[in-house]
Amino acid sequence: MQNKLLLIFLVFFVCACKTKEKEEKTEKQLVEAFTEQYRPQFHFTPEEKWMNDPNGLVYHEGTYHLFFQYYPDDIVWGPMHWGHAISTDMVHWEHKPIALYPDGHGLIFSGSAVVDKENTSGFGKDGKPPLVAIFTYHSMEGEKAGRNDFQTQGIAYSLDNGATWTKYEGNPVIGNEGIRDFRDPKVFWHEGSQSWVLVLVAGDHARFYTSKNLREWEYRSSFGKNQGAHGGVWECPDLFPLFVEGEEEPKWVLLISINPGAPNGGSGTQYFVGEFDGNRFISDQKEPKWLDYGTDNYAGVTYNNVPNDDRIFIGWMSNWDYARDTPTKKWRSAMTLPRRLTLGRHKGEYLLANYPLPQIATLAATELLGSTKISTEGAQTFSIANLNQSQIRLRTASKDFELVFKNDMGETLELTMDSNSNAFLLDRMNSGQVNFQPEFGNKKHYMPIEFLTDGHYEIDIYLDWSSIEVFLDRGLLAMTDQIFPSQPYTALEVHNNDGEEAMELVFVKKMPSIWP
């Protein structure tokens, strides 16, 4: 008996040791996985492999869900799945298992998710409303066969707040009459018509559908064949109402990503401001307006069901010109910081501002540099360790200045405000690794400043290991770009070229890592 007990103890001890070793190995791998070269420290990235468009952005029962286009077998684009992560604060993220896998209808391309509060779909049980995901099926076999109807729309539902999903047996719910690039459905509940509304893109325009139950859809109208930018295919639409600041009536905003055709090349996101009656979107806007003038904010959409009706946006921080070539090894690409969208009138124009959520700024607790004045026609250099994990704020009325970030290898990232050309410029041509693709470091990125506040305004800069996000006048203008410096920047030069207006470097704060 004693020998038997000893044997049991030894078996238990060995198993416990192996379990502990496995847990320690897994923990070590995870820690190492978030410290590789160029790994962002306060932006969302997958643990490993390829990621692109954000999908299914929805808030439910205290949880913000981030689904995304994901290929689990390589760091280049491949058969698409829906990856999944969750957050309670939009700052810290927990990776979850893959949510949706390809099936006989095709790969799982981009889409959205809603909370079906009244159980219009009938998928709910025991009084529990379902989450319903709406996505594009992409049949590789159909595409290879030369057909035009290889993209259709399907749905799936979850009764455990997104942990597991069941695909609808009646898929696809919207077939294809022969339209290439027929994809990326965004769905929301329209109170006025008591219907679900779905907007998707069809090559060079958007199409609108309505449904009472999320299963049966009726085509209503189209928009955009003769409006906006048409340098490439339209993708990833989003439609939502926003109250204009200081006014009592809301307007409707339609986001459309386009590739190529963005103002600085490759991928970008344009928007239209207009009216929507539940069936038709109308805008008298002829020229495109751009959400972000950098080259690395694409395919962004907004959250459904957010408390206080806030409109929260996340974009894919990359560009199809070079997305497959960026110099990362274990994972590829990140998401932008989550941003709150607001609509205002500026010099007679409706303009959409996008600015990081307040909790992003509160993440930065350690001040590396306090308030410092830069006189008119003055210059100062500040030595600060690891600027590639920082938040920087300046306040000024100057329309002529330069900000230069440097490291010990002579690499530089330059931001310039130039009143002569009425523009803000970002130059990453000598910022680090730039030669991995011809389009990445071949020119300065340009942003017109005609709507910038006359008077004092703020400049907010968020620098992560491999990205910079710049917000002028609380997001009235925004610019997002990837960068790949060989070493972190450790010096900031501020050149104020204005002869009348001084500048204030309000602070430089350290952004801590959001990863364990």
C-alpha positions, 0 to 999 in steps of 0.5 A: 500500500505504501509503495502504491501511495509513493508511486501515485505521489511521484506520478502527480509530482512529475505531472505537476512539474511538467505542467509548471514547465509548460506554463512557464515556457508558454509565459516566456514565449508570450513575453518574448512575442511582445518584445520583438523588434518593431512590436507596438507596445500600446497598439493592438497586434495579433500574437503572431501571423497576418492581420488586416481589416478590423471586423465585427466591432461591437460592444456587449455586456461590458465587453468591446469585441475586436474581430479582424481579418486573420491568416493563422499560418503565415505573416502574408495574406492567405485564406481569411478567418475572423480573429478575435480579441476583447477589451473592457477599456479599449486600452488593454486587449485579451486575445481569444481563439479564432471566431470564424473559419472558412467553410464550403461557401468560401473564405471569411472576409470583412463584415460587422456584428450587431446585438439583436436586442429584440431577437428579430432573427430568432437566434436568441434563446431563453430571453438572451439576445444573440450577437449576429455577425454579417460577413462576406464569403469569398469563394476562391474556386469561383474566382479562379474559374473566372466567375463574377459571383464569387462573393456573397454575404453570410451570417452567424450568431453567438449566444455566449457573448462572442465566445463561440459562433454558429453559422446560419444554415440558410447562408448565403443570405445575400447572393450575387448577381454577377458583381465583382468586389461585392463585399464588406457589409456593415449592419445597424438598426435604423430606428426611424424605419424599424428595420435593419440596414446593411450597406456594402460596396460593389466595386465603384459604389455603395449599395443599401439593403433592409431587413426585418430579421437579419436573414431576408434582405431587400435591395433599396438603393445605391450611392457614389458612382459619380461622387467622391474619389474613384482611383481604386476599388471601394471597400469597408463602408460604414454609415452612422448618424452624428450630431453636429457640434452646437446644432440640434439635428444630426447628419449622416456620415458614410465612410468609404475606404478606397485602394488605390486612390488615397491622397498620398498613395495607395490605401485611404479612407474618404467620407461623405456627409449627408442625409439617410431616410432608411432607404437612401443616402444623399449627399451634395458633396462632390469632392472627397474628404479624407479621414486621415492623410497618412498612408497607414489608416485603412479599412477602418469602421466604427463600433455598434452598440457603444454606451452614450452613442459614442462613435468609436473608430479603429483602422488597420494601420497599413497600406496595400502598397507594402502591407506584405513587405514590412520588416516584421518577422513573427506578426504583421500589422497593427491597429490604429489607436481607437478614436472618437469621431465628432462632426463640426462646421469649420469655415462653412464645411462639415468636417469629421474629426477623429481623436484618441479616446480619453483613456489612451492619454491617461495610460501615459502616467510618467512625465519625461519632460514638462512644459518648455517654451520655444521662442519665435524663430528659436530652436531647442533640442531635447534628449529623451530616452526611447521616444518610440513609446511616448505621447507628445503635446505642443501648443502654438499658433505658429504655422511655420515649424519643424519637429525632427526625431533622431536616433544615434544612427542618424535616422530622422523622422521630420514633421513640418508645418509650412504656411507658404504651401499651406500644408503639414508634411511628414517625411519618413524617407530617412526614418529607418528601414524604408527600402523594403518596398519602393512606395514606402519611403519615396516621398513626403506625405502632404496634408492641407491645413486650410481648415486649421484653427486660426489662433492657438491649437494643440498638436498631439503625437503618439509614437510607438515602436513602429508608428506615429499618429499625429492629431492637429486641433484635437483631430480636425486633421490627422496623419498616421504612418508606419515607421521602422527605425533601426533604434528608438529615437532619442532626440527631439529638435523643435524649430520654430520658424514663425517670427510672431508666435511662440511654441510650447512643448507642453509635455513628453510622457512615457506610454507604458506597454499594454502587454503583460 
